[in-house]
Amino acid sequence: MSDEKPVSPKSPSNQESDTMNKQSDESAVEKERDEYKQGWQRAVADYQNLQKEISARRQEWILMSKQQIIEDFIPVYDNFKKAFALHPDVNDQKQVKSWVDGIGHIMRQFQDVLKTHQVEEIKTVGEQFDPRFHEAIGVEENGKEYGLIVREVYGGYRLGEQVIKVAKVIISK
């Protein structure tokens, strides 16, 4: 006789149980997948909303900054309008001096506003030419050291270490 035991086929109830377990496992996997997908979609939507909110806030900050700067310059502009409305009689030296003094006061107001916003003028005349801060638009032969700035054509400005506008200068040859 043979020692082999007969293999009994799975009973119908075992097959049904395996099929139900597979369906149950697949169902659980699909449910988990759907939960992850919904979570991912919520995260993407939240991120997009955050980006929109940050953009809106940034625009508000820009507007507030512009408004602050404009508010600082409005009194200076008003003073210029008053000064030009009251231009002096060129034959009256007292009026001319008073008018020039008024223009000087307005210039100091401009300087104060720039200083308040940490804007500095770039030094030019008498300084050595530096391409980071100066743009040479001409040369002049005058017997001074080569590269020395002899005249400022347009002023330059910087905000901290960042150059806002380079100074346009004439340098010695």
SEKOL-792045 format. One record per residue: residue number from 1; x, y, z of N, C-alpha, C in turn; residue in three letters. Coordinates in steps of 0.2 Angstrom, whole numbers, plus 5000, padded with zeros to 4 digits. Each point is the difference from the previous one (the first is absolute). Example, Ala and Ser with C-alpha at 12.3 -4.5 7.8 and 13.67 -1.06 7.14 Angstrom:
! residues 2
+-----+------+------+------+------+------+------+------+------+------+-----+
:   i :  nxx :  nyy :  nzz : caxx : cayy : cazz :  cxx :  cyy :  czz :  aa :
+-----+------+------+------+------+------+------+------+------+------+-----+
:   1 : 5066 : 4972 : 5039 : 4996 : 5006 : 5000 : 5004 : 5006 : 5000 : ALA :
:   2 : 4998 : 5005 : 4996 : 5004 : 5006 : 5001 : 4996 : 5005 : 5003 : SER :
+-----+------+------+------+------+------+------+------+------+------+-----+
***
This chain:
! residues 173
+-----+------+------+------+------+------+------+------+------+------+-----+
:   i :  nxx :  nyy :  nzz : caxx : cayy : cazz :  cxx :  cyy :  czz :  aa :
+-----+------+------+------+------+------+------+------+------+------+-----+
:   1 : 5004 : 4994 : 5000 : 4996 : 5006 : 5000 : 5004 : 5006 : 5000 : MET :
:   2 : 4997 : 5005 : 4998 : 5004 : 5006 : 4999 : 4999 : 5004 : 5006 : SER :
:   3 : 5005 : 5004 : 5002 : 5000 : 5004 : 5006 : 4997 : 5007 : 4999 : ASP :
:   4 : 4998 : 5001 : 4994 : 4998 : 5007 : 4998 : 4993 : 5000 : 5002 : GLU :
:   5 : 4999 : 5006 : 5003 : 4993 : 5002 : 5002 : 4996 : 5003 : 4995 : LYS :
:   6 : 4994 : 4998 : 4999 : 4996 : 5004 : 4995 : 4999 : 5007 : 5002 : PRO :
:   7 : 5001 : 5004 : 4995 : 4999 : 5007 : 5000 : 4993 : 5002 : 4999 : VAL :
:   8 : 4997 : 5003 : 5005 : 4993 : 5001 : 5000 : 4999 : 5007 : 4997 : SER :
:   9 : 4996 : 5000 : 4995 : 4999 : 5007 : 4997 : 4996 : 5004 : 5005 : PRO :
:  10 : 5002 : 5007 : 4999 : 4997 : 5005 : 5005 : 4992 : 4999 : 5000 : LYS :
:  11 : 4998 : 5001 : 5005 : 4992 : 4999 : 5001 : 4998 : 5007 : 4997 : SER :
:  12 : 4994 : 5000 : 4998 : 4997 : 5006 : 4997 : 4999 : 5005 : 5005 : PRO :
:  13 : 4999 : 4999 : 5006 : 5000 : 5005 : 5005 : 5007 : 5003 : 5001 : SER :
:  14 : 5006 : 4997 : 5000 : 5006 : 5003 : 5000 : 5002 : 5004 : 4994 : ASN :
:  15 : 4998 : 4998 : 4994 : 5001 : 5004 : 4994 : 4996 : 5007 : 5001 : GLN :
:  16 : 4994 : 5000 : 5002 : 4996 : 5006 : 5001 : 5003 : 5004 : 5006 : GLU :
:  17 : 5002 : 4997 : 5005 : 5004 : 5004 : 5005 : 5006 : 5004 : 4997 : SER :
:  18 : 5004 : 4996 : 4996 : 5006 : 5003 : 4997 : 4998 : 5006 : 4996 : ASP :
:  19 : 4995 : 4999 : 4996 : 4997 : 5005 : 4995 : 4998 : 5006 : 5004 : THR :
:  20 : 4996 : 4999 : 5006 : 4998 : 5006 : 5004 : 5006 : 5003 : 5003 : MET :
:  21 : 5005 : 4997 : 5002 : 5005 : 5003 : 5003 : 5004 : 5004 : 4995 : ASN :
:  22 : 5001 : 4998 : 4994 : 5003 : 5004 : 4995 : 4996 : 5006 : 4998 : LYS :
:  23 : 4994 : 4999 : 5000 : 4995 : 5006 : 4998 : 5001 : 5005 : 5006 : GLN :
:  24 : 5000 : 4997 : 5006 : 5000 : 5004 : 5006 : 5007 : 5004 : 5000 : SER :
:  25 : 5005 : 4997 : 4999 : 5007 : 5003 : 4999 : 5000 : 5005 : 4995 : ASP :
:  26 : 4998 : 4998 : 4994 : 4999 : 5005 : 4995 : 4996 : 5006 : 5001 : GLU :
:  27 : 4995 : 4999 : 5004 : 4995 : 5006 : 5002 : 5004 : 5004 : 5005 : SER :
:  28 : 5004 : 4997 : 5004 : 5003 : 5004 : 5005 : 5006 : 5004 : 4997 : ALA :
:  29 : 5003 : 4997 : 4995 : 5006 : 5003 : 4997 : 4997 : 5006 : 4996 : VAL :
:  30 : 4994 : 4999 : 4996 : 4997 : 5005 : 4996 : 4998 : 5006 : 5005 : GLU :
:  31 : 4997 : 4998 : 5006 : 4998 : 5005 : 5004 : 5006 : 5004 : 5003 : LYS :
:  32 : 5005 : 4997 : 5002 : 5006 : 5004 : 5002 : 5003 : 5004 : 4994 : GLU :
:  33 : 5000 : 4997 : 4994 : 5002 : 5004 : 4994 : 4996 : 5007 : 5000 : ARG :
:  34 : 4993 : 4999 : 5000 : 4996 : 5006 : 4999 : 5001 : 5005 : 5006 : ASP :
:  35 : 5001 : 4997 : 5006 : 5002 : 5005 : 5005 : 5006 : 5004 : 4999 : GLU :
:  36 : 5005 : 4996 : 4998 : 5007 : 5004 : 4998 : 4999 : 5005 : 4995 : TYR :
:  37 : 4996 : 4998 : 4995 : 4999 : 5004 : 4994 : 4996 : 5006 : 5002 : LYS :
:  38 : 4995 : 5000 : 5004 : 4996 : 5005 : 5003 : 5005 : 5005 : 5004 : GLN :
:  39 : 5004 : 4997 : 5004 : 5004 : 5004 : 5004 : 5005 : 5004 : 4996 : GLY :
:  40 : 5003 : 4996 : 4995 : 5004 : 5004 : 4995 : 4997 : 5006 : 4997 : TRP :
:  41 : 4994 : 4999 : 4998 : 4996 : 5005 : 4996 : 4999 : 5006 : 5005 : GLN :
:  42 : 4998 : 4998 : 5006 : 4999 : 5006 : 5005 : 5006 : 5003 : 5001 : ARG :
:  43 : 5006 : 4997 : 5001 : 5007 : 5003 : 5001 : 5001 : 5005 : 4994 : ALA :
:  44 : 4999 : 4997 : 4994 : 5001 : 5004 : 4994 : 4996 : 5007 : 5000 : VAL :
:  45 : 4993 : 4999 : 5002 : 4996 : 5005 : 5000 : 5002 : 5005 : 5005 : ALA :
:  46 : 5002 : 4998 : 5006 : 5002 : 5004 : 5006 : 5007 : 5004 : 4998 : ASP :
:  47 : 5004 : 4997 : 4996 : 5006 : 5003 : 4998 : 4999 : 5005 : 4995 : TYR :
:  48 : 4995 : 4999 : 4995 : 4998 : 5005 : 4995 : 4997 : 5006 : 5004 : GLN :
:  49 : 4996 : 4999 : 5005 : 4996 : 5005 : 5004 : 5006 : 5004 : 5003 : ASN :
:  50 : 5005 : 4997 : 5003 : 5005 : 5003 : 5004 : 5004 : 5005 : 4995 : LEU :
:  51 : 5001 : 4997 : 4994 : 5004 : 5004 : 4995 : 4996 : 5007 : 4998 : GLN :
:  52 : 4993 : 4999 : 4999 : 4996 : 5006 : 4999 : 5000 : 5005 : 5005 : LYS :
:  53 : 5000 : 4997 : 5007 : 4999 : 5005 : 5005 : 5007 : 5003 : 5001 : GLU :
:  54 : 5006 : 4997 : 4999 : 5006 : 5003 : 5001 : 5001 : 5005 : 4994 : ILE :
:  55 : 4998 : 4999 : 4994 : 5000 : 5005 : 4995 : 4996 : 5006 : 5001 : SER :
:  56 : 4994 : 4999 : 5003 : 4996 : 5005 : 5002 : 5003 : 5005 : 5005 : ALA :
:  57 : 5003 : 4996 : 5005 : 5003 : 5004 : 5006 : 5006 : 5004 : 4997 : ARG :
:  58 : 5004 : 4997 : 4996 : 5006 : 5003 : 4997 : 4997 : 5006 : 4996 : ARG :
:  59 : 4995 : 5000 : 4996 : 4997 : 5006 : 4997 : 4998 : 5005 : 5005 : GLN :
:  60 : 4997 : 4998 : 5006 : 4998 : 5005 : 5005 : 5007 : 5004 : 5003 : GLU :
:  61 : 5005 : 4996 : 5001 : 5006 : 5003 : 5003 : 5003 : 5004 : 4995 : TRP :
:  62 : 5000 : 4999 : 4993 : 5003 : 5004 : 4995 : 4996 : 5007 : 5000 : ILE :
:  63 : 4994 : 4999 : 5000 : 4995 : 5006 : 5000 : 5002 : 5004 : 5006 : LEU :
:  64 : 5000 : 4997 : 5006 : 5002 : 5004 : 5006 : 5006 : 5003 : 5000 : MET :
:  65 : 5005 : 4997 : 4997 : 5007 : 5003 : 5000 : 5000 : 5006 : 4995 : SER :
:  66 : 4996 : 4999 : 4994 : 5000 : 5006 : 4996 : 4996 : 5006 : 5003 : LYS :
:  67 : 4995 : 4998 : 5003 : 4996 : 5005 : 5004 : 5004 : 5004 : 5005 : GLN :
:  68 : 5004 : 4996 : 5004 : 5005 : 5004 : 5005 : 5005 : 5004 : 4996 : GLN :
:  69 : 5003 : 4998 : 4995 : 5005 : 5004 : 4997 : 4996 : 5006 : 4996 : ILE :
:  70 : 4995 : 4999 : 4997 : 4996 : 5006 : 4997 : 4998 : 5005 : 5006 : ILE :
:  71 : 4998 : 4997 : 5005 : 4998 : 5005 : 5006 : 5006 : 5004 : 5002 : GLU :
:  72 : 5006 : 4997 : 5000 : 5006 : 5004 : 5002 : 5002 : 5005 : 4995 : ASP :
:  73 : 4998 : 4999 : 4994 : 5002 : 5005 : 4994 : 4995 : 5005 : 4999 : PHE :
:  74 : 4994 : 4999 : 5002 : 4995 : 5005 : 4998 : 5001 : 5007 : 5003 : ILE :
:  75 : 5002 : 5000 : 5007 : 5002 : 5007 : 5002 : 5005 : 5004 : 4996 : PRO :
:  76 : 5005 : 4996 : 4998 : 5006 : 5003 : 4996 : 4997 : 5002 : 4994 : VAL :
:  77 : 4996 : 4996 : 4996 : 4997 : 5002 : 4994 : 4996 : 5007 : 5001 : TYR :
:  78 : 4996 : 5000 : 5005 : 4996 : 5006 : 5002 : 5004 : 5006 : 5001 : ASP :
:  79 : 5006 : 4999 : 5003 : 5004 : 5006 : 5001 : 5003 : 5002 : 4993 : ASN :
:  80 : 5002 : 4996 : 4996 : 5002 : 5001 : 4993 : 4995 : 5004 : 4997 : PHE :
:  81 : 4994 : 4998 : 5000 : 4994 : 5004 : 4996 : 5000 : 5007 : 5003 : LYS :
:  82 : 5000 : 5001 : 5007 : 5000 : 5006 : 5003 : 5005 : 5005 : 4998 : LYS :
:  83 : 5006 : 4997 : 5000 : 5006 : 5003 : 4998 : 5000 : 5003 : 4993 : ALA :
:  84 : 4998 : 4996 : 4995 : 4999 : 5002 : 4993 : 4994 : 5005 : 4999 : PHE :
:  85 : 4995 : 4999 : 5004 : 4995 : 5005 : 4999 : 5002 : 5007 : 5003 : ALA :
:  86 : 5005 : 5000 : 5004 : 5002 : 5007 : 5003 : 5007 : 5001 : 4997 : LEU :
:  87 : 5001 : 4999 : 4994 : 5007 : 5002 : 4997 : 5001 : 5007 : 5001 : HIS :
:  88 : 5007 : 5002 : 5002 : 5001 : 5007 : 5002 : 5001 : 5004 : 4993 : PRO :
:  89 : 5000 : 5007 : 5002 : 5002 : 5005 : 4995 : 5007 : 5000 : 5000 : ASP :
:  90 : 5003 : 4999 : 4994 : 5007 : 4999 : 4999 : 5004 : 5007 : 5002 : VAL :
:  91 : 4996 : 5005 : 5000 : 5004 : 5006 : 5002 : 5000 : 5002 : 5008 : ASN :
:  92 : 4996 : 4996 : 5003 : 5000 : 5000 : 5008 : 5004 : 4995 : 5003 : ASP :
:  93 : 5006 : 5002 : 5002 : 5005 : 4995 : 5002 : 4998 : 4997 : 5007 : GLN :
:  94 : 4996 : 5003 : 5004 : 4998 : 4997 : 5006 : 4995 : 4995 : 4998 : LYS :
:  95 : 4995 : 5001 : 4995 : 4995 : 4994 : 4998 : 5004 : 4994 : 4997 : GLN :
:  96 : 5005 : 5002 : 4996 : 5004 : 4994 : 4997 : 5003 : 4996 : 5005 : VAL :
:  97 : 5004 : 5003 : 5005 : 5003 : 4997 : 5006 : 4995 : 4996 : 5004 : LYS :
:  98 : 4994 : 5002 : 5001 : 4995 : 4997 : 5004 : 4998 : 4994 : 4996 : SER :
:  99 : 4999 : 5001 : 4994 : 4998 : 4994 : 4995 : 5005 : 4995 : 5000 : TRP :
: 100 : 5006 : 5002 : 4999 : 5006 : 4995 : 5000 : 5000 : 4996 : 5007 : VAL :
: 101 : 4999 : 5003 : 5005 : 5000 : 4997 : 5007 : 4995 : 4995 : 5000 : ASP :
: 102 : 4994 : 5002 : 4998 : 4994 : 4995 : 5000 : 5001 : 4994 : 4996 : GLY :
: 103 : 5003 : 5001 : 4994 : 5002 : 4994 : 4996 : 5005 : 4996 : 5003 : ILE :
: 104 : 5005 : 5003 : 5004 : 5005 : 4996 : 5004 : 4996 : 4996 : 5005 : GLY :
: 105 : 4995 : 5003 : 5003 : 4996 : 4997 : 5005 : 4997 : 4993 : 4997 : HIS :
: 106 : 4997 : 5001 : 4995 : 4997 : 4995 : 4996 : 5005 : 4994 : 4999 : ILE :
: 107 : 5006 : 5002 : 4997 : 5005 : 4995 : 4999 : 5002 : 4996 : 5006 : MET :
: 108 : 5000 : 5004 : 5006 : 5002 : 4996 : 5006 : 4994 : 4995 : 5002 : ARG :
: 109 : 4994 : 5002 : 4999 : 4994 : 4996 : 5001 : 5001 : 4994 : 4996 : GLN :
: 110 : 5001 : 5000 : 4993 : 5002 : 4994 : 4996 : 5005 : 4996 : 5003 : PHE :
: 111 : 5005 : 5003 : 5002 : 5006 : 4996 : 5003 : 4998 : 4996 : 5007 : GLN :
: 112 : 4995 : 5004 : 5004 : 4998 : 4997 : 5006 : 4995 : 4994 : 4998 : ASP :
: 113 : 4996 : 5000 : 4995 : 4996 : 4995 : 4998 : 5004 : 4994 : 4998 : VAL :
: 114 : 5005 : 5001 : 4995 : 5004 : 4995 : 4998 : 5004 : 4997 : 5006 : LEU :
: 115 : 5002 : 5004 : 5004 : 5004 : 4997 : 5006 : 4995 : 4996 : 5004 : LYS :
: 116 : 4994 : 5002 : 5001 : 4995 : 4996 : 5004 : 4999 : 4993 : 4997 : THR :
: 117 : 5001 : 5000 : 4993 : 4999 : 4993 : 4997 : 5007 : 4997 : 4999 : HIS :
: 118 : 5005 : 5002 : 5003 : 5007 : 4997 : 5000 : 5003 : 5000 : 4993 : GLN :
: 119 : 4998 : 5006 : 4996 : 5003 : 5001 : 4993 : 5006 : 5005 : 5001 : VAL :
: 120 : 5005 : 4998 : 4998 : 5006 : 5004 : 5000 : 5003 : 5002 : 4994 : GLU :
: 121 : 5003 : 5006 : 4999 : 5003 : 5002 : 4994 : 5007 : 4997 : 4999 : GLU :
: 122 : 5001 : 4998 : 4994 : 5007 : 4998 : 4999 : 5005 : 5005 : 5000 : ILE :
: 123 : 5005 : 5000 : 5003 : 5006 : 5005 : 5000 : 5003 : 5000 : 4993 : LYS :
: 124 : 5001 : 5006 : 4998 : 5003 : 5000 : 4993 : 5007 : 5005 : 4999 : THR :
: 125 : 4999 : 5006 : 5000 : 5005 : 5005 : 4999 : 5006 : 4999 : 5005 : VAL :
: 126 : 5006 : 4999 : 4997 : 5006 : 4999 : 5005 : 5001 : 4992 : 5002 : GLY :
: 127 : 4995 : 4996 : 4998 : 5001 : 4993 : 5002 : 5003 : 4996 : 4994 : GLU :
: 128 : 5003 : 4994 : 5001 : 5002 : 4996 : 4995 : 4995 : 4997 : 4996 : GLN :
: 129 : 5000 : 4999 : 4994 : 4995 : 4997 : 4996 : 4999 : 4993 : 5002 : PHE :
: 130 : 4994 : 4998 : 5001 : 4998 : 4993 : 5002 : 4994 : 4997 : 4996 : ASP :
: 131 : 5001 : 4996 : 4995 : 4995 : 4998 : 4996 : 4994 : 4997 : 5003 : PRO :
: 132 : 5000 : 4998 : 5006 : 4994 : 4998 : 5004 : 4995 : 5005 : 5001 : ARG :
: 133 : 5003 : 5006 : 5001 : 4996 : 5006 : 5002 : 5000 : 5006 : 4995 : PHE :
: 134 : 5004 : 5000 : 4995 : 5001 : 5005 : 4995 : 5000 : 4998 : 4993 : HIS :
: 135 : 4998 : 5004 : 4996 : 5000 : 4999 : 4993 : 5004 : 5005 : 4997 : GLU :
: 136 : 5005 : 4999 : 4996 : 5004 : 5006 : 4997 : 4997 : 5001 : 4993 : ALA :
: 137 : 4998 : 5006 : 5000 : 4997 : 5002 : 4993 : 5004 : 5005 : 4996 : ILE :
: 138 : 5006 : 5001 : 5003 : 5005 : 5005 : 4997 : 5007 : 5000 : 5004 : GLY :
: 139 : 5005 : 5002 : 4997 : 5006 : 5001 : 5003 : 5002 : 5007 : 4999 : VAL :
: 140 : 5005 : 5003 : 5004 : 5002 : 5007 : 5000 : 5007 : 5000 : 5002 : GLU :
: 141 : 5004 : 5003 : 4996 : 5007 : 5000 : 5001 : 5001 : 5007 : 5004 : GLU :
: 142 : 5003 : 4999 : 5006 : 5000 : 5005 : 5005 : 5006 : 5000 : 5005 : ASN :
: 143 : 5005 : 4995 : 4998 : 5006 : 4999 : 5004 : 4999 : 4997 : 5007 : GLY :
: 144 : 4994 : 4997 : 5001 : 4998 : 4997 : 5007 : 5001 : 4992 : 4999 : LYS :
: 145 : 5001 : 4997 : 5005 : 5001 : 4993 : 5000 : 4995 : 4996 : 4995 : GLU :
: 146 : 5002 : 4995 : 4997 : 4996 : 4996 : 4995 : 4994 : 4997 : 5004 : TYR :
: 147 : 4994 : 5000 : 4997 : 4994 : 4997 : 5003 : 4997 : 5004 : 5006 : GLY :
: 148 : 5002 : 5006 : 5002 : 4997 : 5004 : 5005 : 4994 : 5003 : 4997 : LEU :
: 149 : 4995 : 5000 : 5003 : 4994 : 5004 : 4998 : 5000 : 5007 : 5001 : ILE :
: 150 : 5000 : 5004 : 4994 : 5000 : 5007 : 5000 : 4994 : 5004 : 5000 : VAL :
: 151 : 4994 : 4996 : 4997 : 4994 : 5004 : 5000 : 4994 : 4994 : 5000 : ARG :
: 152 : 4995 : 5002 : 5003 : 4994 : 4996 : 5000 : 4995 : 5003 : 4995 : GLU :
: 153 : 4998 : 4996 : 4996 : 4995 : 5002 : 4995 : 4993 : 4998 : 5003 : VAL :
: 154 : 4999 : 4994 : 5002 : 4994 : 4998 : 5003 : 5002 : 4996 : 5007 : TYR :
: 155 : 4996 : 5002 : 5005 : 5001 : 4996 : 5006 : 4998 : 4993 : 5000 : GLY :
: 156 : 5003 : 4996 : 5005 : 4999 : 4993 : 5001 : 4997 : 4999 : 5007 : GLY :
: 157 : 4996 : 4995 : 5001 : 4997 : 4998 : 5006 : 5000 : 4993 : 5002 : TYR :
: 158 : 5001 : 4998 : 5006 : 4999 : 4993 : 5002 : 4996 : 5000 : 5006 : ARG :
: 159 : 4997 : 4994 : 5001 : 4996 : 4998 : 5006 : 5004 : 4994 : 5003 : LEU :
: 160 : 5003 : 5002 : 5006 : 5005 : 4996 : 5003 : 5006 : 4998 : 4995 : GLY :
: 161 : 5001 : 4994 : 4999 : 5006 : 4998 : 4995 : 4997 : 5000 : 4993 : GLU :
: 162 : 4994 : 5000 : 4999 : 4997 : 4999 : 4993 : 5000 : 5007 : 4997 : GLN :
: 163 : 5003 : 5000 : 4994 : 5000 : 5006 : 4996 : 4993 : 5001 : 4996 : VAL :
: 164 : 4997 : 5005 : 5001 : 4993 : 5002 : 4997 : 5002 : 5003 : 4993 : ILE :
: 165 : 5004 : 5005 : 5000 : 5002 : 5003 : 4994 : 5007 : 5002 : 5001 : LYS :
: 166 : 5004 : 4998 : 4994 : 5007 : 5002 : 5000 : 5001 : 5007 : 4999 : VAL :
: 167 : 5006 : 5003 : 5003 : 5001 : 5007 : 4998 : 5004 : 5000 : 4994 : ALA :
: 168 : 4998 : 5005 : 4996 : 5003 : 5001 : 4993 : 5005 : 5006 : 5001 : LYS :
: 169 : 5006 : 4999 : 4998 : 5006 : 5004 : 5002 : 5005 : 5001 : 4994 : VAL :
: 170 : 5003 : 5005 : 5001 : 5006 : 5002 : 4996 : 5006 : 4998 : 5004 : ILE :
: 171 : 5005 : 4996 : 4997 : 5006 : 4999 : 5004 : 5006 : 5003 : 4997 : ILE :
: 172 : 5006 : 5000 : 5004 : 5006 : 5003 : 4997 : 5003 : 4995 : 4996 : SER :
: 173 : 5004 : 5003 : 4995 : 5003 : 4995 : 4995 : 5007 : 4999 : 5003 : LYS :
+-----+------+------+------+------+------+------+------+------+------+-----+
***
